Amino acid sequence: QVQLAESGGGLAQPGGCLRLSCAASGSFFSIDTMGWYRQAPGKERELVGTINTDLLTTYGDSVKGRFTISRDDAKNTVYVQMNSLKPEDTAVYYCNALIRPLYGEYRTYWGQGTLVTVSS
């Protein structure tokens, strides 16, 4: 069974930084695009950014220039480095990945989410 597990959430001050990690575990053939989304209280889930197997990245408008997504395929892990944090970055951050399991076609998997709170 494939699982995604996020880590690194917590409390940060405005202007501070945090780094989130998300590791895929279980049995699978390959991982394609990986990414991060977030959902603030009372709001819809929104894109933070994605990274594909060619290391091409996309970012949501609200985080461009402040957040950087990277991946380590040897560790089946995707990261997001979050700098210049703002209170409006407060949200539950979810990682997702397009993974081909041992049986079947590629499908999207989600982590359980990790809370990031930006407050003084």
N, C-alpha and C positions, 0 to 999 in steps of 0.2 A: 504494500500500500504506500502510495506517495504522500508525503506530508511536507508542508512548508512551515518553518518556525522562525518567527521574528524575534529579535532581541535588540536592546539598546535604547528603548524608550525611557522616558522619565521627565524630570523637571529641568527646564533651562531658563535662564534669564533672557530678557530681550537683548538682542545683539550677540547672544551666545551661540554655541554650536552643539550639535549632537550627531552621532553616527549610528544609523540603524543597519542591522544585518539581517539577512534572511537566508536560511540554509534549507535546501531540499534534501530529503532523506527517503529511503525506501528503495524499491527496485524499479528501474525505468531504463529505457534505451537512451534517451537524449532530452536535452532542454533547449528550447528555442528562445523566444523573447521572454525576458523577465522584466518586472516593473513594480512600481509602487503607486498606490492610490491612498487617498485619505478621506475621512469623513468627520466633519465637525458636527457638534450637537445641533440638531435641527436643520442640517443641510444635506444635500445629496453627496454621494461619493464622487470625488473628482480625481483626475489624473495628476499625479506628481511627476512621473516620468517613466520611460521605458528604455531598455537597452537590448539590442539584438545580438546575434552571434558574430556579427561583423563589428561589434562594439559601437554601432551607430546609436545615438541617443535622441530621445525626444523629451521635452519638458512641458509641463503646464505653464501657462503665462504667469501665474502667481509666484512661481518659484524660480523662473529663469534667472540665471546669473547668481543665484544664492545656493542652490542645491546641485549636487553632482552625483550622478549614478554611475556605478562601476560594477564589474562582476569578476569572479574568480572561478573559472570553469573547473579547475582542479578540485575545488572545494564545493562545487555546486551552490555557490553563494552569490547573492546580489547585495549591494550596499547602496546606501544613500547618505552622503555627507551633507549635512544641513548647516549652513552658515548664516550669519546675520538674521537669526531667528526673530520673528515678530509674534506678538500675541495671537494674531490671526492664523498662525501656523498650528495653533492648538487643535489637535484632532487625534482620532485613532488612525494609525497608519497600517495599511495592509499591503503585504507583498503578494504578487501573483506571478505565475510562470506558465508558459505553454510547454507541456511535457508530454513526451510519448511514453506511455506505460508499457510494460512487457506485453500486454495484450490490448489490442485496439489502437485507435488512432490518437493523434495529438489531442489533448484537452487542456482546459485552463484549470489550474489549481490555485487556491487562495490560502493564505495564512490566517491565523486566528486574530491578528491585529495586535498592535502595541500602542499604548497611549503616550502621546507627547504633549506636555503642557508647557507653554511659554508664559511665564509670569514673573514679576518682580516681587 
